[in-house]
């Protein structure tokens, strides 16, 4: 086998599918006549699976050929919607006599939560940085964020947070949250007095 394997690091949105095609795995076979090239998966992704898409649905596979990903590819990486930022799979490229081992890293981009009135989010969403505030109004206007906080048993109703945007500048505030740790049965008072420092 005289071949050149060219790979790129694919990028995938959390919970979505990624078509595996020639821009991701491109092989040029220098043999004449060209061999049938087969990708044999030696390590499946930990946060998804490699599947073949058909009219009946998607089916997990353990190998595919170069012809399968040429043109309209039917081979896909299917992410399992877990909170991860990367994944990978490994394969041998075989031509019947020789093999080449390779790893394909996959970058996973998280899906941010768009919170609207009445929507919920958890501390885990905050810890995973999936919740963010984006000011979309006018300068000098005060935004109000009203939250009801609960641990499932004890509610804190009508917690208000005010955000005032003063003048347009390119200095972004740095907000530091040092967190709160409590023993079981402990209490803490959440204040609406927030502070930020400019960097």
N, C-alpha and C positions, 0 to 999 in steps of 0.2 A: 504494500500500500504506500503510495507516494501521494500524500494529501496535505492540504493546509486547512487547519481549523481556525476560523475567525469567530470570536464570541464578543458580545457586548453584555454589560450588566443591565438586565431589564429592570424596570421600575413598575410597581404594581400598587393599585389603590386597595386599601384594606377591604376584604370581603369580595373582591372582584375576580375576574378571570383575565389571564394574560395569554395571548396567542403566541405559541412558540413557532417561529417561522425563520426564514433566512436572515433577516436582520439580527436575530438573536443567536442562531447557530448556523453558520455558513461554512460549508466544507467544499473544497475544490480537490477533486480526485485526479491525480496526475497519471493514473494507470490508463492504458489503452488496450482494450476497451475499459471503460469505467466500471468499477465494481459496484455491487449493491452494498450501500453503506447503511449499517444498522446501529442505532443508539440503544444500548442496553442499560437500563437504570440500575445502578449499584447501590444508591442511597436515595430513598424517596424524601421529599420535603417533609419537615417536621410540622409545618403550619399550613399544610395544604396537600394537594395531590396532583399528579400528572394524569390527564384524562384525554380520551378521544371523544370528540363531539360528533354525534350522529343524529339523525332525525328522531331516533328513539330516546335520546338523552345523552348524558355524559357517562363514560365508563372508565374506571381506573385501568392503567396499562403499565406494563413493565418494559416495553420496548417499542420503538417506532423507527421508520426508515427515513432517509433523506428525502425520498419522494413524498412522504407524508407531510413534510413541512415546506415543500416547494409549491409555489402557487398559492391556492386557497388552503392553508393549513387547517387540519382538523385536530391538531394536538394543542392542548392548553394546560397552563398551570392554574389551578383553581384554589384560591386562598380560602382558609376556613373561618375567616372573620375574627380571629383571635387578636388580642392586643400585642402585636409584634412589630418590629421595625425591619426585620430581615428574615430571609429564609434561603435555602439552597437545595440543589439536588446534584447528584453525581452520576456519571455514566461512563461506560466504555463505548468507544466508536469502533465497530468491527467491520472488516471487509471480507471475512471468511478465513483469513490467515493471520492478520495482525490486529492489534487493538491499541487504542490510545485512551488514556484515562483523563477525565476533565471534570471540573466543578463549575456549576453555574450559580453565582450568587444572585439573589433577588432582593431588591430594596422595596420595603413596604411603606407606603405613606398612610398615616392614620386618617380616618374620617373624623372631622371635627363636628361637634354637636351644635346645631343651630337652635338656640333656646328661644322659645317664644312664650308669650303669656300662657300660663297653665302647664308648661313643660316641666319635666323633672330632670335632675342630674344628681350624681352621687359624689361622695368624696373621692372615690376611685377615678371618676371622670376628671376631677380637678388634679389629682396626683399624676394622671397620665397626660396632663396638659391638653385636654380636649375641650376645655371650656375657656373662652376668652371674651373680653369685652372689647367691642369695636364701636367707637363713637361715629355715628353717621349723621348727626344733626348739625346745628349751627354753632359757631364760636360763642362763648359767653352764656350758653344755655346750660342749665343744670339738669342732668339726667338723674332719674330716680330708679333704683333697682329695689324691688320689694321681694323679700324671700320669706318663705315659711320653712323652718329647719326642723327636722325630726330625726330621731334615731329609730323610729318605728313604734316607740312607746311614749316618748316625751316630746311634745311639740313646742317649738318657739315660733309663735305666730307674729306676722307683720314686722319683720326685721328690715329696716330701711338702710340703704346705702346710697349716698349722693355722690355724683361725679360732676364736677364743674370743669368745663374746657375753656381755658382762657387763652385767647390769641393763638394764631397758627405759628408754630416754630418747628424746627427740626430736631429739637432736643427731646428725647423720649424719656418719660419718667421711669424710674426703676422702683418697682414695688416689691417689698420684701415681706414674706409671710413666714414667721418663725414657728407657726403651728401651735397647737395646744395638745398637751398630753395629760390625761386624767386617769386616776385609778378607777376601777369599777365602782360605781356609785358616786364618783366625784362630780363637782359642778364647776362651771366657769361662766363668766359673764362675757358675752360677745358685744363689743362696743361698735358703734357706727363711726367712731373717730378713727379714720384711716390716715396714715401718713405715707408719703412717698418722697423720694429724693431724686433730684435731677442729676444725671451723669453727663 
